[in-house]
Amino acid sequence: MKTISSDSYAVHFNENAFKALNNHLKNADYSKIFILVDENTHNLCLPQFMAEIEGDYVYEIIEIEAGEIHKNLETCTQVWEAMSELDADRKSVMINLGGGVITDMGGFIASCFKRGIHFINVPTTLLSMVDASVGGKTGIDLGALKNQIGVINQPQMVLVVSQFLNTLEERQLQSGFAEMLKHGLIKEKKYWEELKLLSNFDAMDEFIYHSVLIKNEVVLQDPTEQNIRKILNFGHTLGHAIESYFLESSTHETLLHGEAIAIGMVMEAFLSKELTGLSEKELEDIKTTFLKRYKKVAFSEEDVQAILGLMKFDKKNSHGNINFVLLKAIGNPVIDIKIPNELYIKAFDYYKD
């Protein structure tokens, strides 16, 4: 697979990934290499990763607890303190080996330590391969509120090695697949149609490559999300609020990111039919596709009101307005749409029916 180049870094795939990394490490003259992992990637991915590294370097492995619940400032502080104790300096590098939590948080940790050190993303989940590790968004959660603290800062490189997917359970793969389906909805109807036909995750390389290509193309046009990059947030205004609500709930099972975004995409497709011209046929196609893959979640009236209250924290909002990305048609998005209040409940009702 060909390397995908962005403005200041490149995404390398499979057999080319470790060649690129070894060449980079050989020439970069880093004083120390830090590898950020959680307990899962420490056990399942780190040995495989280290076996591919050539050269005699000084490594320090920093392990954090797995899960979105630990993607916070307290964890960052613990990592910064560990780096300081291990004599990290401005010529150190952070390699983030893990899923979206690791790449988001590791990029943020590296971007802030001593006003910024280099970092490299090695995504190990489908979600982080096609979404979180590409585009330079780094950050942490503020309480249960998703990605409220962070910076846009590009990695030195991203290494997408699909063999890491063999360590994942089906639910994690489905979570990442929701973001791939989103890429079809916002950019390319043909891709949406191809993804709908996939019955398993056995041969994903070409689809992963295509999703990274789509995301990179959007990011190149608008690196700091002033305009067109907002389309990548389709499904995320409601989806992030749902994810945050379930993350802090003591009575509901936590939803994975892709599971919450799938719900958000069904609801925001309904809003698209009401406001921006999405056809009834395409709306039903979207709903059927997601409900076939993702278990329907029940919402009480209290749940709905709490979720709607969380939407005011969405990062696309400005001047007190909640801004949505909607669809005119599959593959044709429109940004900065404001929603009449009465439609929110109707969107939840449409999902429930």
Disulfide bonds with the S-S distance in Angstrom:
none
